[in-house]
Amino acid sequence: MKSNLEDKFGSVMYDRISELQLSATERQAAINAMRDADTIVDAILWVTRKVEQLGAFLFMKPGIKH
């Protein structure tokens, strides 16, 4: 789920792309590249969080585990 700040940032970037003098094909390629980059960053952040959670679970003291 994206926060309002991320939504505002994303809309600013899309507005900037729409202001550029590009053909429709180039504009769509730029938008697709932005979408792909956003997806990759989200995936990296998800993996990072899962690794942190796994590390926290594995290295808890035995008496603290639930």
N, CA, C and O atoms as CSV, one atom per row, in Angstrom:
chain,resi,resn,atom,element,x,y,z
A,1,MET,N,N,0.836,-1.169,0.000
A,1,MET,CA,C,0.000,0.000,0.000
A,1,MET,C,C,0.884,1.237,0.000
A,1,MET,O,O,1.831,1.315,0.783
A,2,LYS,N,N,0.602,2.179,-0.839
A,2,LYS,CA,C,1.439,3.357,-0.962
A,2,LYS,C,C,0.924,4.475,-0.068
A,2,LYS,O,O,-0.280,4.637,0.130
A,3,SER,N,N,1.865,5.237,0.461
A,3,SER,CA,C,1.476,6.372,1.292
A,3,SER,C,C,1.137,7.556,0.393
A,3,SER,O,O,1.378,7.519,-0.814
A,4,ASN,N,N,0.578,8.600,0.987
A,4,ASN,CA,C,0.233,9.794,0.223
A,4,ASN,C,C,1.466,10.445,-0.387
A,4,ASN,O,O,1.408,10.971,-1.498
A,5,LEU,N,N,2.592,10.410,0.345
A,5,LEU,CA,C,3.826,10.988,-0.171
A,5,LEU,C,C,4.266,10.274,-1.443
A,5,LEU,O,O,4.673,10.922,-2.406
A,6,GLU,N,N,4.188,8.942,-1.456
A,6,GLU,CA,C,4.567,8.183,-2.642
A,6,GLU,C,C,3.619,8.487,-3.801
A,6,GLU,O,O,4.055,8.588,-4.948
A,7,ASP,N,N,2.334,8.631,-3.511
A,7,ASP,CA,C,1.372,8.955,-4.557
A,7,ASP,C,C,1.677,10.322,-5.158
A,7,ASP,O,O,1.627,10.491,-6.376
A,8,LYS,N,N,1.995,11.299,-4.307
A,8,LYS,CA,C,2.319,12.636,-4.791
A,8,LYS,C,C,3.589,12.613,-5.621
A,8,LYS,O,O,3.656,13.249,-6.673
A,9,PHE,N,N,4.594,11.890,-5.160
A,9,PHE,CA,C,5.844,11.802,-5.906
A,9,PHE,C,C,5.606,11.163,-7.257
A,9,PHE,O,O,6.106,11.643,-8.274
A,10,GLY,N,N,4.851,10.089,-7.272
A,10,GLY,CA,C,4.565,9.409,-8.525
A,10,GLY,C,C,3.812,10.294,-9.499
A,10,GLY,O,O,4.116,10.293,-10.692
A,11,SER,N,N,2.841,11.044,-9.020
A,11,SER,CA,C,2.071,11.902,-9.909
A,11,SER,C,C,2.938,13.029,-10.458
A,11,SER,O,O,2.753,13.449,-11.600
A,12,VAL,N,N,3.878,13.522,-9.661
A,12,VAL,CA,C,4.785,14.557,-10.142
A,12,VAL,C,C,5.637,14.002,-11.278
A,12,VAL,O,O,5.845,14.675,-12.288
A,13,MET,N,N,6.126,12.783,-11.116
A,13,MET,CA,C,6.951,12.186,-12.158
A,13,MET,C,C,6.139,11.958,-13.432
A,13,MET,O,O,6.635,12.204,-14.531
A,14,TYR,N,N,4.917,11.498,-13.299
A,14,TYR,CA,C,4.084,11.294,-14.482
A,14,TYR,C,C,3.742,12.632,-15.143
A,14,TYR,O,O,3.663,12.720,-16.368
A,15,ASP,N,N,3.541,13.668,-14.330
A,15,ASP,CA,C,3.293,15.004,-14.891
A,15,ASP,C,C,4.502,15.492,-15.673
A,15,ASP,O,O,4.360,16.073,-16.749
A,16,ARG,N,N,5.692,15.254,-15.130
A,16,ARG,CA,C,6.922,15.665,-15.832
A,16,ARG,C,C,7.059,14.924,-17.157
A,16,ARG,O,O,7.444,15.518,-18.164
A,17,ILE,N,N,6.749,13.647,-17.162
A,17,ILE,CA,C,6.827,12.877,-18.410
A,17,ILE,C,C,5.828,13.421,-19.423
A,17,ILE,O,O,6.144,13.524,-20.608
A,18,SER,N,N,4.632,13.768,-18.973
A,18,SER,CA,C,3.619,14.271,-19.902
A,18,SER,C,C,3.977,15.649,-20.447
A,18,SER,O,O,3.502,16.027,-21.517
A,19,GLU,N,N,4.818,16.415,-19.722
A,19,GLU,CA,C,5.227,17.741,-20.190
A,19,GLU,C,C,6.333,17.674,-21.241
A,19,GLU,O,O,6.510,18.626,-22.001
A,20,LEU,N,N,7.071,16.582,-21.301
A,20,LEU,CA,C,8.171,16.464,-22.245
A,20,LEU,C,C,7.660,16.340,-23.677
A,20,LEU,O,O,6.557,15.854,-23.924
A,21,GLN,N,N,8.487,16.789,-24.605
A,21,GLN,CA,C,8.133,16.669,-26.016
A,21,GLN,C,C,8.567,15.291,-26.503
A,21,GLN,O,O,9.694,15.099,-26.959
A,22,LEU,N,N,7.655,14.352,-26.396
A,22,LEU,CA,C,7.916,12.970,-26.788
A,22,LEU,C,C,6.805,12.492,-27.695
A,22,LEU,O,O,5.684,13.001,-27.666
A,23,SER,N,N,7.142,11.502,-28.501
A,23,SER,CA,C,6.087,10.860,-29.281
A,23,SER,C,C,5.272,9.983,-28.325
A,23,SER,O,O,5.683,9.738,-27.191
A,24,ALA,N,N,4.145,9.529,-28.785
A,24,ALA,CA,C,3.288,8.691,-27.936
A,24,ALA,C,C,4.006,7.403,-27.553
A,24,ALA,O,O,3.864,6.916,-26.431
A,25,THR,N,N,4.780,6.852,-28.491
A,25,THR,CA,C,5.518,5.617,-28.221
A,25,THR,C,C,6.594,5.843,-27.172
A,25,THR,O,O,6.753,5.041,-26.252
A,26,GLU,N,N,7.342,6.951,-27.315
A,26,GLU,CA,C,8.398,7.266,-26.344
A,26,GLU,C,C,7.807,7.550,-24.962
A,26,GLU,O,O,8.356,7.134,-23.942
A,27,ARG,N,N,6.679,8.265,-24.945
A,27,ARG,CA,C,6.032,8.578,-23.669
A,27,ARG,C,C,5.584,7.299,-22.972
A,27,ARG,O,O,5.770,7.151,-21.764
A,28,GLN,N,N,4.993,6.374,-23.726
A,28,GLN,CA,C,4.543,5.119,-23.144
A,28,GLN,C,C,5.730,4.296,-22.660
A,28,GLN,O,O,5.644,3.637,-21.624
A,29,ALA,N,N,6.838,4.325,-23.400
A,29,ALA,CA,C,8.045,3.616,-22.965
A,29,ALA,C,C,8.572,4.204,-21.664
A,29,ALA,O,O,9.001,3.460,-20.782
A,30,ALA,N,N,8.547,5.509,-21.531
A,30,ALA,CA,C,9.005,6.158,-20.294
A,30,ALA,C,C,8.102,5.787,-19.120
A,30,ALA,O,O,8.588,5.510,-18.023
A,31,ILE,N,N,6.809,5.783,-19.344
A,31,ILE,CA,C,5.868,5.419,-18.286
A,31,ILE,C,C,6.050,3.954,-17.889
A,31,ILE,O,O,6.014,3.622,-16.704
A,32,ASN,N,N,6.246,3.082,-18.874
A,32,ASN,CA,C,6.478,1.668,-18.576
A,32,ASN,C,C,7.768,1.476,-17.793
A,32,ASN,O,O,7.825,0.653,-16.880
A,33,ALA,N,N,8.809,2.234,-18.147
A,33,ALA,CA,C,10.077,2.135,-17.425
A,33,ALA,C,C,9.905,2.591,-15.975
A,33,ALA,O,O,10.475,1.991,-15.063
A,34,MET,N,N,9.127,3.646,-15.763
A,34,MET,CA,C,8.860,4.109,-14.389
A,34,MET,C,C,8.104,3.035,-13.612
A,34,MET,O,O,8.425,2.760,-12.456
A,35,ARG,N,N,7.125,2.443,-14.228
A,35,ARG,CA,C,6.327,1.404,-13.580
A,35,ARG,C,C,7.191,0.188,-13.248
A,35,ARG,O,O,7.075,-0.387,-12.166
A,36,ASP,N,N,8.061,-0.200,-14.188
A,36,ASP,CA,C,8.962,-1.334,-13.956
A,36,ASP,C,C,9.925,-1.046,-12.820
A,36,ASP,O,O,10.163,-1.907,-11.972
A,37,ALA,N,N,10.479,0.157,-12.796
A,37,ALA,CA,C,11.414,0.540,-11.734
A,37,ALA,C,C,10.716,0.519,-10.383
A,37,ALA,O,O,11.288,0.061,-9.394
A,38,ASP,N,N,9.496,1.008,-10.334
A,38,ASP,CA,C,8.732,1.012,-9.089
A,38,ASP,C,C,8.475,-0.412,-8.607
A,38,ASP,O,O,8.557,-0.689,-7.410
A,39,THR,N,N,8.168,-1.304,-9.526
A,39,THR,CA,C,7.927,-2.708,-9.180
A,39,THR,C,C,9.194,-3.364,-8.641
A,39,THR,O,O,9.143,-4.118,-7.669
A,40,ILE,N,N,10.329,-3.077,-9.272
A,40,ILE,CA,C,11.606,-3.650,-8.818
A,40,ILE,C,C,11.954,-3.149,-7.429
A,40,ILE,O,O,12.382,-3.929,-6.579
A,41,VAL,N,N,11.776,-1.863,-7.190
A,41,VAL,CA,C,12.073,-1.302,-5.865
A,41,VAL,C,C,11.153,-1.918,-4.817
A,41,VAL,O,O,11.607,-2.270,-3.729
A,42,ASP,N,N,9.877,-2.050,-5.128
A,42,ASP,CA,C,8.943,-2.680,-4.181
A,42,ASP,C,C,9.363,-4.111,-3.861
A,42,ASP,O,O,9.289,-4.536,-2.708
A,43,ALA,N,N,9.805,-4.858,-4.875
A,43,ALA,CA,C,10.238,-6.244,-4.662
A,43,ALA,C,C,11.487,-6.302,-3.787
A,43,ALA,O,O,11.585,-7.146,-2.896
A,44,ILE,N,N,12.435,-5.411,-4.037
A,44,ILE,CA,C,13.659,-5.377,-3.228
A,44,ILE,C,C,13.332,-5.044,-1.782
A,44,ILE,O,O,13.876,-5.659,-0.864
A,45,LEU,N,N,12.457,-4.084,-1.573
A,45,LEU,CA,C,12.068,-3.721,-0.203
A,45,LEU,C,C,11.344,-4.873,0.483
A,45,LEU,O,O,11.561,-5.115,1.671
A,46,TRP,N,N,10.487,-5.589,-0.246
A,46,TRP,CA,C,9.768,-6.727,0.329
A,46,TRP,C,C,10.750,-7.810,0.759
A,46,TRP,O,O,10.645,-8.347,1.862
A,47,VAL,N,N,11.711,-8.131,-0.118
A,47,VAL,CA,C,12.703,-9.155,0.215
A,47,VAL,C,C,13.532,-8.720,1.423
A,47,VAL,O,O,13.805,-9.528,2.311
A,48,THR,N,N,13.928,-7.468,1.461
A,48,THR,CA,C,14.714,-6.950,2.583
A,48,THR,C,C,13.957,-7.104,3.897
A,48,THR,O,O,14.526,-7.539,4.898
A,49,ARG,N,N,12.678,-6.747,3.894
A,49,ARG,CA,C,11.869,-6.879,5.119
A,49,ARG,C,C,11.736,-8.338,5.544
A,49,ARG,O,O,11.809,-8.650,6.732
A,50,LYS,N,N,11.542,-9.226,4.578
A,50,LYS,CA,C,11.397,-10.647,4.904
A,50,LYS,C,C,12.691,-11.214,5.475
A,50,LYS,O,O,12.655,-12.012,6.411
A,51,VAL,N,N,13.835,-10.809,4.923
A,51,VAL,CA,C,15.119,-11.267,5.449
A,51,VAL,C,C,15.320,-10.754,6.872
A,51,VAL,O,O,15.809,-11.484,7.734
A,52,GLU,N,N,14.944,-9.500,7.119
A,52,GLU,CA,C,15.043,-8.953,8.475
A,52,GLU,C,C,14.151,-9.733,9.440
A,52,GLU,O,O,14.569,-10.046,10.554
A,53,GLN,N,N,12.933,-10.045,9.020
A,53,GLN,CA,C,12.023,-10.801,9.872
A,53,GLN,C,C,12.555,-12.200,10.140
A,53,GLN,O,O,12.478,-12.690,11.266
A,54,LEU,N,N,13.090,-12.839,9.120
A,54,LEU,CA,C,13.643,-14.175,9.284
A,54,LEU,C,C,14.841,-14.148,10.226
A,54,LEU,O,O,14.971,-15.015,11.091
A,55,GLY,N,N,15.718,-13.155,10.062
A,55,GLY,CA,C,16.873,-13.022,10.937
A,55,GLY,C,C,16.468,-12.790,12.376
A,55,GLY,O,O,17.061,-13.362,13.290
A,56,ALA,N,N,15.468,-11.960,12.584
A,56,ALA,CA,C,14.993,-11.697,13.942
A,56,ALA,C,C,14.418,-12.972,14.557
A,56,ALA,O,O,14.621,-13.229,15.743
A,57,PHE,N,N,13.711,-13.765,13.770
A,57,PHE,CA,C,13.119,-14.999,14.275
A,57,PHE,C,C,14.196,-16.032,14.607
A,57,PHE,O,O,14.132,-16.695,15.643
A,58,LEU,N,N,15.177,-16.161,13.728
A,58,LEU,CA,C,16.210,-17.190,13.903
A,58,LEU,C,C,17.164,-16.886,15.054
A,58,LEU,O,O,17.686,-17.801,15.690
A,59,PHE,N,N,17.387,-15.610,15.317
A,59,PHE,CA,C,18.388,-15.252,16.315
A,59,PHE,C,C,17.805,-14.811,17.649
A,59,PHE,O,O,18.514,-14.251,18.486
A,60,MET,N,N,16.515,-15.061,17.849
A,60,MET,CA,C,15.926,-14.771,19.151
A,60,MET,C,C,16.448,-15.789,20.174
A,60,MET,O,O,16.735,-16.937,19.836
A,61,LYS,N,N,16.559,-15.357,21.392
A,61,LYS,CA,C,16.967,-16.279,22.444
A,61,LYS,C,C,15.870,-17.328,22.632
A,61,LYS,O,O,14.691,-16.999,22.504
A,62,PRO,N,N,16.222,-18.568,22.928
A,62,PRO,CA,C,15.209,-19.628,23.034
A,62,PRO,C,C,14.113,-19.331,24.036
A,62,PRO,O,O,12.973,-19.738,23.812
A,63,GLY,N,N,14.398,-18.645,25.124
A,63,GLY,CA,C,13.384,-18.359,26.123
A,63,GLY,C,C,12.418,-17.269,25.698
A,63,GLY,O,O,11.364,-17.108,26.313
A,64,ILE,N,N,12.758,-16.515,24.655
A,64,ILE,CA,C,11.920,-15.388,24.223
A,64,ILE,C,C,10.955,-15.800,23.119
A,64,ILE,O,O,9.955,-15.117,22.898
A,65,LYS,N,N,11.230,-16.913,22.414
A,65,LYS,CA,C,10.373,-17.312,21.295
A,65,LYS,C,C,8.960,-17.584,21.776
A,65,LYS,O,O,8.744,-18.076,22.884
A,66,HIS,N,N,8.020,-17.260,20.935
A,66,HIS,CA,C,6.591,-17.450,21.273
A,66,HIS,C,C,6.072,-18.673,20.599
A,66,HIS,O,O,4.898,-19.010,20.751
